[in-house]
Amino acid sequence: MARCSLLPILVAVLLARAAATAAMDNKLLPAATAALSFEEGYTQLFGDSNLVLHGDGKRVHISLDERTGAGFASQGAYLHGLFSASIKLPSAYAAGVVVAFYMSNGDVYERTHDELDFEFLGNVRGREWRVQTNVYGNGSTAAGREERYGLWFNPTEDFHRYAILWSHDRIIFYVDETPIREVVRTTSMGAQFPSKPMSLYATIWDGSSWATSGGRYKVNYKYAPYVAEFTDLVLHGCGAGPTTGSPAPAPCDPGSAAMMSPGQRSAMERFRARYMTYGYCYDRVRYPAPLPECIVGAEAEAFLPSGDARSSDRRSRHGKHRQRGNGGADLAL
């Protein structure tokens, strides 16, 4: 009788644990501090009147026209942390236009710089923007680690959050609540894993020479100005002072916050299976032997020797997919 009476309690405990785990998995992107205004955390890099502040400095518009692009950067440098912004991209014809949201220390370490990139590559009318991520460490620009993806939404219609979570051991890129790429520090990568303080940057510029179909389609200034909108700017990092500062103390490292739960990892794998259109680990033209950190399995069959996906379905399908209320992709479809 005692065992029977305990059974409902045991079931209730197990259900509570399962609900807690599910809730944790549904929040794929770690919480961050409140967004900063432009004056609190950033400074203009270039573009004079092509950078405009709105909403008491909480929203930033940067534009590209025939005169110039525009850009801004964080006032300080950081060694690890969570960095994000909600971005709305230019609409209509945007071939050749590049919007970048990235971390770098190239102004301090010209030959041995580190970099973590989100690059948004414009396209001709009727074709979707593409998202590219890249990682450089210790000046390893000769070994590009690019990946490109489609999206499950139209990034010109509304704001979406793009984030970089960087710790001592790993880097995770997010789109809204979905992790899309993880780079884990390995012995084989050595100094090519970014390890020096970096500043955060946002820019818009003319990438006609390469951004759209390898440079086939150029920026058409008939449609200028091209305006990229930024809001919810988050700098939740381990401050290293101004850009020449020394590394922050170890306790500031995100540590366990950069670990993915099984639910998060499953979401990332579903995204990559549906939306990844190019992967450097599968590019046998550039790299006859994969770079040392690449673990290539059966999924390589989905890619051509050029590293491009075999299937034309691996692209933006925002007209065919629903979205969850929290902004994440309904990747179960």
C-alpha positions as a Markdown table, in Angstrom:
| # | Residue | x | y | z |
|---|---|---|---|---|
| 1 | Met | 0.0 | 0.0 | 0.0 |
| 2 | Ala | 2.8 | 2.4 | 0.8 |
| 3 | Arg | 4.4 | 1.8 | -2.6 |
| 4 | Cys | 1.1 | 2.5 | -4.3 |
| 5 | Ser | 0.6 | 5.7 | -2.4 |
| 6 | Leu | 4.0 | 7.0 | -3.5 |
| 7 | Leu | 3.4 | 6.3 | -7.1 |
| 8 | Pro | 1.4 | 9.5 | -7.8 |
| 9 | Ile | 4.1 | 11.6 | -6.1 |
| 10 | Leu | 6.8 | 10.0 | -8.2 |
| 11 | Val | 4.9 | 10.6 | -11.4 |
| 12 | Ala | 4.3 | 14.3 | -10.4 |
| 13 | Val | 8.0 | 14.8 | -9.8 |
| 14 | Leu | 9.0 | 13.2 | -13.1 |
| 15 | Leu | 6.5 | 15.3 | -15.0 |
| 16 | Ala | 7.7 | 18.5 | -13.2 |
| 17 | Arg | 11.3 | 17.7 | -14.2 |
| 18 | Ala | 10.3 | 17.0 | -17.8 |
| 19 | Ala | 8.4 | 20.3 | -18.0 |
| 20 | Ala | 11.4 | 22.2 | -16.6 |
| 21 | Thr | 13.8 | 20.6 | -19.1 |
| 22 | Ala | 11.4 | 21.4 | -21.9 |
| 23 | Ala | 11.1 | 25.0 | -20.8 |
| 24 | Met | 14.9 | 25.3 | -20.7 |
| 25 | Asp | 15.3 | 23.8 | -24.1 |
| 26 | Asn | 12.7 | 26.2 | -25.6 |
| 27 | Lys | 14.8 | 29.2 | -24.5 |
| 28 | Leu | 17.6 | 28.5 | -26.9 |
| 29 | Leu | 19.4 | 31.9 | -26.6 |
| 30 | Pro | 20.8 | 32.7 | -23.1 |
| 31 | Ala | 19.3 | 35.7 | -21.4 |
| 32 | Ala | 21.3 | 39.0 | -21.8 |
| 33 | Thr | 21.3 | 42.3 | -20.0 |
| 34 | Ala | 19.2 | 45.2 | -21.2 |
| 35 | Ala | 20.1 | 46.8 | -24.5 |
| 36 | Leu | 22.3 | 49.9 | -24.5 |
| 37 | Ser | 21.6 | 53.1 | -26.3 |
| 38 | Phe | 24.1 | 54.2 | -28.9 |
| 39 | Glu | 25.7 | 56.8 | -26.7 |
| 40 | Glu | 26.1 | 54.3 | -23.9 |
| 41 | Gly | 28.1 | 51.7 | -25.8 |
| 42 | Tyr | 29.0 | 52.7 | -29.4 |
| 43 | Thr | 30.8 | 55.2 | -31.6 |
| 44 | Gln | 30.4 | 56.1 | -35.3 |
| 45 | Leu | 33.2 | 54.7 | -37.5 |
| 46 | Phe | 32.4 | 56.3 | -40.9 |
| 47 | Gly | 29.5 | 57.6 | -43.0 |
| 48 | Asp | 28.7 | 61.0 | -41.5 |
| 49 | Ser | 25.0 | 61.6 | -42.2 |
| 50 | Asn | 24.5 | 58.0 | -43.4 |
| 51 | Leu | 24.2 | 57.0 | -39.7 |
| 52 | Val | 21.0 | 58.3 | -38.0 |
| 53 | Leu | 19.8 | 57.7 | -34.5 |
| 54 | His | 16.1 | 57.2 | -33.6 |
| 55 | Gly | 14.2 | 56.5 | -30.4 |
| 56 | Asp | 16.5 | 58.2 | -28.0 |
| 57 | Gly | 19.5 | 56.4 | -29.5 |
| 58 | Lys | 17.9 | 52.9 | -29.1 |
| 59 | Arg | 17.6 | 52.5 | -32.9 |
| 60 | Val | 20.4 | 53.0 | -35.4 |
| 61 | His | 19.9 | 53.4 | -39.2 |
| 62 | Ile | 23.0 | 53.0 | -41.4 |
| 63 | Ser | 22.7 | 53.5 | -45.1 |
| 64 | Leu | 24.6 | 53.0 | -48.4 |
| 65 | Asp | 24.4 | 55.5 | -51.2 |
| 66 | Glu | 26.7 | 56.6 | -54.1 |
| 67 | Arg | 28.8 | 58.7 | -51.7 |
| 68 | Thr | 29.5 | 56.2 | -48.9 |
| 69 | Gly | 28.4 | 53.4 | -46.7 |
| 70 | Ala | 28.3 | 53.7 | -42.9 |
| 71 | Gly | 29.3 | 51.9 | -39.7 |
| 72 | Phe | 29.7 | 52.0 | -36.0 |
| 73 | Ala | 31.6 | 50.1 | -33.3 |
| 74 | Ser | 31.6 | 49.4 | -29.6 |
| 75 | Gln | 33.5 | 51.9 | -27.5 |
| 76 | Gly | 35.4 | 49.1 | -25.7 |
| 77 | Ala | 36.8 | 45.7 | -26.4 |
| 78 | Tyr | 35.7 | 42.4 | -24.9 |
| 79 | Leu | 37.2 | 39.0 | -24.2 |
| 80 | His | 34.2 | 36.6 | -24.4 |
| 81 | Gly | 30.5 | 37.3 | -23.9 |
| 82 | Leu | 27.1 | 37.5 | -25.6 |
| 83 | Phe | 26.7 | 40.1 | -28.4 |
| 84 | Ser | 23.5 | 40.7 | -30.3 |
| 85 | Ala | 21.3 | 43.0 | -32.3 |
| 86 | Ser | 17.9 | 43.0 | -33.8 |
| 87 | Ile | 18.4 | 43.9 | -37.5 |
| 88 | Lys | 16.0 | 44.7 | -40.4 |
| 89 | Leu | 17.7 | 44.5 | -43.8 |
| 90 | Pro | 17.1 | 46.7 | -46.9 |
| 91 | Ser | 14.3 | 45.5 | -49.2 |
| 92 | Ala | 13.7 | 45.3 | -53.0 |
| 93 | Tyr | 16.8 | 45.1 | -55.2 |
| 94 | Ala | 19.9 | 44.8 | -53.0 |
| 95 | Ala | 22.4 | 42.9 | -55.2 |
| 96 | Gly | 26.0 | 43.7 | -54.2 |
| 97 | Val | 25.0 | 45.2 | -50.8 |
| 98 | Val | 26.7 | 43.8 | -47.7 |
| 99 | Val | 25.5 | 44.4 | -44.2 |
| 100 | Ala | 27.9 | 43.1 | -41.5 |
| 101 | Phe | 27.6 | 42.5 | -37.8 |
| 102 | Tyr | 30.8 | 41.2 | -36.4 |
| 103 | Met | 33.6 | 41.2 | -33.9 |
| 104 | Ser | 37.2 | 42.0 | -34.7 |
| 105 | Asn | 40.5 | 43.3 | -33.4 |
| 106 | Gly | 42.0 | 44.2 | -36.8 |
| 107 | Asp | 42.7 | 47.7 | -35.7 |
| 108 | Val | 45.0 | 46.5 | -32.9 |
| 109 | Tyr | 46.5 | 43.3 | -34.4 |
| 110 | Glu | 46.9 | 44.0 | -38.1 |
| 111 | Arg | 48.7 | 40.7 | -39.0 |
| 112 | Thr | 47.3 | 38.4 | -36.3 |
| 113 | His | 43.7 | 39.6 | -35.9 |
| 114 | Asp | 40.7 | 37.6 | -34.8 |
| 115 | Glu | 37.2 | 37.9 | -36.2 |
| 116 | Leu | 33.7 | 36.5 | -35.8 |
| 117 | Asp | 31.3 | 37.4 | -38.6 |
| 118 | Phe | 27.7 | 37.6 | -39.5 |
| 119 | Glu | 27.5 | 38.9 | -43.1 |
| 120 | Phe | 24.2 | 39.5 | -44.9 |
| 121 | Leu | 24.6 | 39.3 | -48.7 |
| 122 | Gly | 22.0 | 41.2 | -50.8 |
| 123 | Asn | 20.4 | 39.8 | -53.9 |
| 124 | Val | 18.4 | 40.7 | -57.0 |
| 125 | Arg | 14.7 | 41.4 | -56.8 |
| 126 | Gly | 12.8 | 38.2 | -56.1 |
| 127 | Arg | 15.7 | 36.4 | -54.5 |
| 128 | Glu | 16.4 | 36.2 | -50.8 |
| 129 | Trp | 19.2 | 37.7 | -48.8 |
| 130 | Arg | 21.8 | 35.1 | -47.7 |
| 131 | Val | 23.5 | 34.9 | -44.4 |
| 132 | Gln | 27.2 | 34.0 | -44.1 |
| 133 | Thr | 29.2 | 33.3 | -40.9 |
| 134 | Asn | 32.9 | 33.1 | -40.7 |
| 135 | Val | 35.7 | 32.7 | -38.1 |
| 136 | Tyr | 39.3 | 33.9 | -38.2 |
| 137 | Gly | 41.9 | 33.5 | -35.5 |
| 138 | Asn | 45.4 | 34.9 | -35.3 |
| 139 | Gly | 45.4 | 36.3 | -38.8 |
| 140 | Ser | 44.3 | 33.0 | -40.4 |
| 141 | Thr | 42.6 | 34.8 | -43.3 |
| 142 | Ala | 44.1 | 32.3 | -45.8 |
| 143 | Ala | 41.9 | 29.6 | -44.3 |
| 144 | Gly | 38.3 | 30.9 | -44.6 |
| 145 | Arg | 35.8 | 29.1 | -42.5 |
| 146 | Glu | 32.7 | 30.3 | -44.2 |
| 147 | Glu | 29.2 | 28.8 | -44.0 |
| 148 | Arg | 26.1 | 30.2 | -45.8 |
| 149 | Tyr | 22.5 | 29.7 | -45.1 |
| 150 | Gly | 19.0 | 30.6 | -46.2 |
| 151 | Leu | 16.4 | 31.7 | -43.7 |
| 152 | Trp | 12.9 | 30.7 | -42.8 |
| 153 | Phe | 11.6 | 34.3 | -42.8 |
| 154 | Asn | 12.0 | 37.5 | -44.9 |
| 155 | Pro | 14.7 | 39.5 | -43.1 |
| 156 | Thr | 13.5 | 42.7 | -44.8 |
| 157 | Glu | 10.0 | 42.7 | -43.3 |
| 158 | Asp | 10.7 | 42.8 | -39.6 |
| 159 | Phe | 13.5 | 42.8 | -37.0 |
| 160 | His | 15.2 | 39.5 | -36.2 |
| 161 | Arg | 17.9 | 38.9 | -33.5 |
| 162 | Tyr | 21.3 | 37.8 | -34.5 |
| 163 | Ala | 23.8 | 36.9 | -31.8 |
| 164 | Ile | 27.3 | 35.7 | -31.1 |
| 165 | Leu | 28.1 | 33.8 | -27.9 |
| 166 | Trp | 31.8 | 33.5 | -27.4 |
| 167 | Ser | 33.5 | 31.7 | -24.6 |
| 168 | His | 37.0 | 30.3 | -24.0 |
| 169 | Asp | 36.0 | 26.9 | -25.4 |
| 170 | Arg | 33.3 | 27.5 | -28.0 |
| 171 | Ile | 31.5 | 30.0 | -30.3 |
| 172 | Ile | 27.8 | 29.8 | -31.1 |
| 173 | Phe | 26.0 | 31.8 | -33.7 |
| 174 | Tyr | 22.2 | 32.4 | -33.3 |
| 175 | Val | 19.4 | 33.6 | -35.4 |
| 176 | Asp | 16.5 | 34.5 | -33.1 |
| 177 | Glu | 16.2 | 31.7 | -30.6 |
| 178 | Thr | 17.9 | 29.1 | -32.9 |
| 179 | Pro | 21.6 | 28.2 | -32.7 |
| 180 | Ile | 22.8 | 27.8 | -36.3 |
| 181 | Arg | 26.5 | 27.1 | -35.9 |
| 182 | Glu | 28.9 | 26.0 | -33.2 |
| 183 | Val | 32.7 | 26.2 | -33.3 |
| 184 | Val | 34.5 | 24.3 | -30.6 |
| 185 | Arg | 38.1 | 25.0 | -29.6 |
| 186 | Thr | 40.3 | 22.0 | -30.5 |
| 187 | Thr | 44.0 | 21.3 | -30.1 |
| 188 | Ser | 44.2 | 21.1 | -33.9 |
| 189 | Met | 42.9 | 24.6 | -34.4 |
| 190 | Gly | 45.6 | 26.0 | -32.1 |
| 191 | Ala | 45.8 | 29.8 | -32.3 |
| 192 | Gln | 43.3 | 29.9 | -35.1 |
| 193 | Phe | 40.5 | 29.9 | -32.5 |
| 194 | Pro | 39.8 | 33.6 | -31.6 |
| 195 | Ser | 41.4 | 34.3 | -28.3 |
| 196 | Lys | 42.2 | 38.1 | -28.1 |
| 197 | Pro | 39.9 | 40.9 | -27.0 |
| 198 | Met | 37.6 | 42.2 | -29.8 |
| 199 | Ser | 35.3 | 45.1 | -30.5 |
| 200 | Leu | 31.8 | 44.8 | -32.0 |
| 201 | Tyr | 31.1 | 46.3 | -35.4 |
| 202 | Ala | 28.1 | 47.0 | -37.7 |
| 203 | Thr | 28.6 | 48.2 | -41.2 |
| 204 | Ile | 26.9 | 48.5 | -44.6 |
| 205 | Trp | 29.0 | 48.8 | -47.8 |
| 206 | Asp | 29.4 | 48.1 | -51.5 |
| 207 | Gly | 30.5 | 44.5 | -52.1 |
| 208 | Ser | 29.8 | 44.5 | -55.8 |
| 209 | Ser | 33.0 | 42.6 | -56.6 |
| 210 | Trp | 31.9 | 39.4 | -54.9 |
| 211 | Ala | 28.7 | 39.5 | -52.8 |
| 212 | Thr | 26.1 | 38.4 | -55.3 |
| 213 | Ser | 26.8 | 35.5 | -57.7 |
| 214 | Gly | 30.5 | 36.1 | -57.4 |
| 215 | Gly | 30.2 | 39.7 | -58.5 |
| 216 | Arg | 27.9 | 39.1 | -61.5 |
| 217 | Tyr | 25.3 | 41.5 | -60.1 |
| 218 | Lys | 26.4 | 44.9 | -58.8 |
| 219 | Val | 24.9 | 47.5 | -56.6 |
| 220 | Asn | 22.4 | 49.6 | -58.5 |
| 221 | Tyr | 22.3 | 53.0 | -56.9 |
| 222 | Lys | 19.0 | 53.7 | -58.7 |
| 223 | Tyr | 17.5 | 52.0 | -55.6 |
| 224 | Ala | 19.6 | 53.9 | -53.0 |
| 225 | Pro | 19.7 | 54.6 | -50.2 |
| 226 | Tyr | 19.9 | 51.1 | -48.9 |
| 227 | Val | 19.1 | 51.3 | -45.2 |
| 228 | Ala | 19.8 | 48.7 | -42.5 |
| 229 | Glu | 18.1 | 49.2 | -39.2 |
| 230 | Phe | 19.5 | 48.1 | -35.9 |
| 231 | Thr | 17.9 | 48.0 | -32.4 |
| 232 | Asp | 18.2 | 46.0 | -29.1 |
| 233 | Leu | 22.0 | 46.4 | -29.2 |
| 234 | Val | 23.4 | 44.1 | -26.5 |
| 235 | Leu | 27.0 | 44.1 | -25.2 |
| 236 | His | 27.0 | 41.5 | -22.4 |
| 237 | Gly | 30.7 | 40.8 | -22.4 |
| 238 | Cys | 33.9 | 40.6 | -20.3 |
| 239 | Gly | 35.2 | 44.1 | -20.7 |
| 240 | Ala | 38.8 | 44.5 | -21.6 |
| 241 | Gly | 38.8 | 48.3 | -21.6 |
| 242 | Pro | 39.4 | 50.3 | -24.7 |
| 243 | Thr | 40.4 | 48.4 | -27.8 |
| 244 | Thr | 44.0 | 48.1 | -26.6 |
| 245 | Gly | 43.0 | 46.7 | -23.2 |
| 246 | Ser | 44.4 | 43.6 | -21.6 |
| 247 | Pro | 42.4 | 40.4 | -21.3 |
| 248 | Ala | 39.6 | 40.3 | -18.7 |
| 249 | Pro | 39.8 | 37.9 | -15.7 |
| 250 | Ala | 38.7 | 34.4 | -16.2 |
| 251 | Pro | 35.6 | 34.5 | -13.9 |
| 252 | Cys | 33.9 | 36.7 | -16.5 |
| 253 | Asp | 33.9 | 34.0 | -19.2 |
| 254 | Pro | 30.4 | 32.8 | -20.1 |
| 255 | Gly | 31.6 | 29.2 | -19.4 |
| 256 | Ser | 28.6 | 26.8 | -18.9 |
| 257 | Ala | 26.2 | 29.4 | -20.6 |
| 258 | Ala | 27.9 | 28.5 | -23.9 |
| 259 | Met | 26.9 | 24.8 | -23.5 |
| 260 | Met | 24.0 | 23.6 | -25.6 |
| 261 | Ser | 21.3 | 21.3 | -24.2 |
| 262 | Pro | 20.1 | 18.3 | -26.2 |
| 263 | Gly | 17.1 | 20.3 | -27.3 |
| 264 | Gln | 19.2 | 23.2 | -28.5 |
| 265 | Arg | 21.6 | 20.9 | -30.4 |
| 266 | Ser | 18.6 | 19.2 | -32.1 |
| 267 | Ala | 17.3 | 22.6 | -33.2 |
| 268 | Met | 20.7 | 23.5 | -34.6 |
| 269 | Glu | 21.0 | 20.2 | -36.5 |
| 270 | Arg | 17.5 | 20.6 | -38.0 |
| 271 | Phe | 18.3 | 24.1 | -39.1 |
| 272 | Arg | 21.6 | 23.1 | -40.8 |
| 273 | Ala | 19.9 | 20.1 | -42.5 |
| 274 | Arg | 17.3 | 22.4 | -44.0 |
| 275 | Tyr | 19.0 | 25.8 | -44.6 |
| 276 | Met | 22.7 | 25.4 | -44.9 |
| 277 | Thr | 23.7 | 26.1 | -48.5 |
| 278 | Tyr | 27.5 | 26.1 | -48.3 |
| 279 | Gly | 30.0 | 24.7 | -45.9 |
| 280 | Tyr | 33.8 | 25.0 | -46.0 |
| 281 | Cys | 34.3 | 21.6 | -44.5 |
| 282 | Tyr | 32.7 | 20.1 | -47.7 |
| 283 | Asp | 34.6 | 22.3 | -50.2 |
| 284 | Arg | 37.1 | 20.0 | -51.8 |
| 285 | Val | 38.1 | 22.6 | -54.4 |
| 286 | Arg | 39.5 | 25.0 | -51.8 |
| 287 | Tyr | 40.5 | 22.3 | -49.3 |
| 288 | Pro | 41.4 | 18.9 | -50.9 |
| 289 | Ala | 42.0 | 17.8 | -47.3 |
| 290 | Pro | 39.5 | 19.2 | -44.8 |
| 291 | Leu | 40.7 | 21.7 | -42.2 |
| 292 | Pro | 41.7 | 19.9 | -39.0 |
| 293 | Glu | 38.6 | 20.7 | -37.0 |
| 294 | Cys | 36.2 | 19.4 | -39.7 |
| 295 | Ile | 34.4 | 16.2 | -38.9 |
| 296 | Val | 32.9 | 15.0 | -42.2 |
| 297 | Gly | 30.3 | 12.3 | -42.1 |
| 298 | Ala | 27.5 | 10.9 | -44.2 |
| 299 | Glu | 26.0 | 14.4 | -44.5 |
| 300 | Ala | 28.8 | 15.3 | -46.9 |
| 301 | Glu | 26.7 | 13.5 | -49.6 |
| 302 | Ala | 24.3 | 16.5 | -49.5 |
| 303 | Phe | 27.1 | 18.8 | -50.8 |
| 304 | Leu | 28.9 | 19.2 | -54.1 |
| 305 | Pro | 32.7 | 19.2 | -54.3 |
| 306 | Ser | 32.5 | 23.0 | -54.4 |
| 307 | Gly | 30.9 | 22.9 | -50.9 |
| 308 | Asp | 27.6 | 24.1 | -52.2 |
| 309 | Ala | 24.4 | 22.1 | -51.3 |
| 310 | Arg | 23.2 | 19.7 | -54.0 |
| 311 | Ser | 19.6 | 20.5 | -53.3 |
| 312 | Ser | 18.1 | 23.8 | -54.5 |
| 313 | Asp | 15.6 | 23.5 | -51.6 |
| 314 | Arg | 18.3 | 24.4 | -49.1 |
| 315 | Arg | 17.5 | 28.1 | -49.3 |
| 316 | Ser | 15.1 | 30.6 | -47.8 |
| 317 | Arg | 11.6 | 29.1 | -47.6 |
| 318 | His | 9.9 | 31.9 | -45.6 |
| 319 | Gly | 6.9 | 31.6 | -47.8 |
| 320 | Lys | 6.4 | 27.9 | -46.9 |
| 321 | His | 7.1 | 27.7 | -43.2 |
| 322 | Arg | 5.3 | 28.9 | -40.1 |
| 323 | Gln | 7.0 | 30.6 | -37.2 |
| 324 | Arg | 6.8 | 30.0 | -33.5 |
| 325 | Gly | 5.6 | 32.7 | -31.3 |
| 326 | Asn | 9.1 | 33.2 | -29.8 |
| 327 | Gly | 10.6 | 34.0 | -33.2 |
| 328 | Gly | 12.3 | 30.6 | -33.7 |
| 329 | Ala | 11.9 | 28.5 | -36.8 |
| 330 | Asp | 9.2 | 25.8 | -37.0 |
| 331 | Leu | 11.9 | 23.3 | -38.0 |
| 332 | Ala | 9.7 | 20.3 | -37.3 |
| 333 | Leu | 8.0 | 20.8 | -40.7 |
